[in-house]
Amino acid sequence: MSQNILGVTLLKVYRLSSLASLKLNNSRLLKVVSKSSNERDLILQNEHRLRGSGALIRKD
């Protein structure tokens, strides 16, 4: 389910939880580092594309 947003470069993606610490059917948190705050805002503006996917985005 890969979606491309033009003009966005992700520098790093970190997993913030381990599989061992998860209960059944829980999600794993990811920290995503973008190139700039403008790119972060562009990602947040396109979060509507994720409806129904089970993925959630929050600004840090």
C-alpha positions in Angstrom: 0.0 0.0 0.0 2.7 2.4 -0.9 1.6 6.0 -1.7 3.8 8.6 -3.2 3.6 12.3 -2.4 5.5 14.4 -4.9 8.2 16.6 -3.3 8.6 14.6 -0.1 11.8 12.8 0.9 11.9 10.7 4.1 15.3 10.8 5.7 14.7 8.1 8.4 12.0 5.9 9.8 12.4 4.4 13.3 10.4 1.7 15.0 9.6 2.9 18.5 8.3 -0.5 19.9 9.5 -4.0 19.6 7.5 -7.1 18.6 8.2 -8.6 22.0 6.5 -5.8 23.8 3.3 -6.0 21.7 0.0 -7.6 22.6 -2.0 -9.3 19.9 -3.5 -7.0 17.3 -1.6 -3.9 18.5 0.1 -1.5 16.1 3.8 -0.6 16.1 4.7 3.0 16.4 7.0 4.6 13.7 8.8 7.9 13.9 9.3 9.4 10.5 11.9 12.1 9.8 11.2 14.3 6.8 13.7 16.7 5.1 11.9 19.9 6.2 8.9 21.2 8.1 7.2 22.0 4.7 7.5 18.4 3.7 6.0 17.3 7.1 3.1 19.7 6.5 2.6 18.2 3.0 2.4 14.7 4.5 -0.2 15.9 7.1 -2.3 17.6 4.4 -2.5 14.2 2.5 -3.4 12.1 5.5 -7.0 11.7 4.1 -5.5 9.2 1.6 -5.0 6.8 4.6 -8.7 6.5 5.5 -9.6 2.9 6.0 -6.0 1.7 6.0 -5.6 1.5 9.8 -2.7 4.0 9.7 -2.8 7.2 11.7 -0.6 10.3 11.5 0.1 12.7 14.3 2.2 15.8 14.4 5.0 15.7 17.0 
